[in-house]
Amino acid sequence: MLLNQFLVLSAVLFCTGVYGVIARRNGVLVLMSVELILNAVNINFVAFAYWHGDVSGQVFALFVITVAAAEVGIGLAIVLLIYRNRSSIDLGQMEQLRG
């Protein structure tokens, strides 16, 4: 497969993730959109690592996967606390979070 195919797939995933972060008000959907963005970055890392014959991109992808797993755990804990206090996970109703 060509490098361009991976880059197009990554760009589509990244744009879908950015749209989800901007347009969604549901906390869980925002977290899923951030995961799409991180997966797009991982595809770029692995594709360029394969293209250059180096493993450093794959190592960075593993670090990104680790950070993404931690982000999901903390993010879901925050969403659960918001739901427990407000009975809704709509991020538009969170006036207290504004500084």
N, C-alpha and C positions, 0 to 999 in steps of 0.2 A: 504494500500500500504506500501511497505517496504521503509526504509530509503535509501537503496542502489539505488533504482530506481530514487529517487529525486537527489541523488548525481551524478549518471550517466548523467541524463538530464542536471544538472548544469555544469558538466565537458564538455559536448558536446557544450553547449551554450558558455562557457568560451573560449574553443579552437576555436570555430567559430569566436568569437569576436576578439581574439588575431590575428588570421589569417587576418581578415578584417582590423585591424589597421596596420599590417605590410605590407600587399600586396596592399592595395588600395591607389590610389593617389587622388581620389575625396574627397573633404572635407565633403560632406554630408554623404557619405558612411563610412568615418572614424567615424563621430559622431554616426551613427547607430551602428557601431561595438562597440563603447564604451558603448552604451546603452545595447547591448547584454551582455557585461561583467558585468555591474551593475545588470542586471536582473538575471544573474547566481549567483551573490553574494546574491541577495534577496532570491532566491530559497533555498540556503544553510541556510541563517538565519532562514527562516520560517520552514524548515524541521527540523533543530536541535532544534528550540524552541518547535515544536510539539513533538519531540522525548523525550525531557527532561521535558515536561509538564510546561514550563515556557513561559511567554509572552515577555521576554526581546528581543528575536530575532525578534519578530514581530514589536516591537518598533524601533529597529535598521533598519529594512526593511523600515518602514515609513520614517525615516530620510534619508535613501539612495534614496528613491523615490523623496523626496523633493529636495535633492541635484542634482539628475539627471534631474529634471524639470528645475532647474536653469541653469544647464550646457547646456541643449538643447537650452534654450532661448539665452544665451550668445554666444554659439557656432554658432547658426544660424545667429545671428547678425554679427558675425565676418565673416562668409562665405558670407553673403550678401554684406558686405563692400568690401571684396576681389573681388567678382564678379563685383561690381560696378566700381572698380578701374582697374581691369585687364581683364574683359570680359571672365574670365575663373575661375573655381574653382579647377583647377588641382594644387595640393599641391607641385608637382615637380617643378613648375615654380616660387616658392616663394623664390628667393634668398635673398630678403631683410629681411626676417624673421630670417635669420641665424645671430648669434651674432658674 
